[in-house]
Amino acid sequence: MRELFLLTHSPGPAWETGKSRNEQAGWREHAEFMNDLARSGFVVLGGPISETEALLVIDGSSEEDIRRVFDDDPWHISKHLQIKELRTWTILLEHGRQHRT
């Protein structure tokens, strides 16, 4: 059985309503940070689920470690984003893998 984490980001107090993601201050730095997390395999999948929220599938060791990683995100530092929800996801179905019932 494999466990991953689901993380939902939502706007923080510094988010400027009416501006798109890439118009927010610090967008480029945040995007580079996220790209590095994807390259390393920490972020398995990610993307927006609404105009202001994003969902990430994370291959991390614990909720505490994941929160520590995002403490270094430029948008967490600037308060453009905050973690709305972080939960464990037990994978029972996965392409190329069979799981015991």
PyMOL commands that set and color helices and strands:
alter all, ss='L'
color gray80, all
select helices_A, chain A and resi 21-23+27-39+63-70+74-77
alter helices_A, ss='H'
color red, helices_A
select strands_A, chain A and resi 2-11+43-48+54-58+81-91
alter strands_A, ss='S'
color yellow, strands_A
deselect
rebuild
show_as cartoon
